[in-house]
Amino acid sequence: MPQHSRPSSAADPVEELRSAPAEQDPDGEAVWEPVAVDPSRPISQTNPPRRLPHHAQTPRATAGEVERRIAEAQLWIAQRLPLVEIRAKAGQSWGVSNVKTVNRYLDLARARMVEELISDRRRHQAEQIFALNDCARRAMDADQFSAAVGAFRVIAEIGGLLRAPIKPAEPHGGGARS
């Protein structure tokens, strides 16, 4: 029997943020029914119109907006902005003042950054090795062989060929030195 239950929030927090609006138009904007005042209730000083609570009137972010916010949070993290400044920017840019919501976006941005780094690790390694090869070649052309050896050592470390430092082990004897 097919299950038509909603996915749990622990399964994919990004999807939970993405699916926040109940309906979207073809442009990805949230569709919200306007809140009208009940015409059968006359409005007066003693009988004000009933309105929904503020949080019910505020539309939640669409899928595109969530992606933009996560990307913006990644940028702020990469810029190493202080948390206080990130929260202020989130309030200005997103209109979000809830600390838990901002932290949720930051957690998702950090998780994405880690995933991207892990998935692109080989490309990053190749870029670094290529740059170090160029550096070593230029060092040898300038007769700076010590710098070239250092560049090749780092290339070996990046490639996983060298795991330990090249320095000789120091004697651990407690005797006097001469």
Secondary structure, DSSP 8 states (H G I E B T S, - for coil): --------TTT-HHHHHHT-SS-B-TTS-B--------TTS---SSS------HHHHS----HHHHHHHHHHHHHHHHTT--HHHHHHHHHHHH----HHHHHHHHHHHHHHHHHHHHHTHHHHHHHHHHHHHHHHHHHHHTT-HHHHHHHHHHHHHHHTS--S-SS-------S---
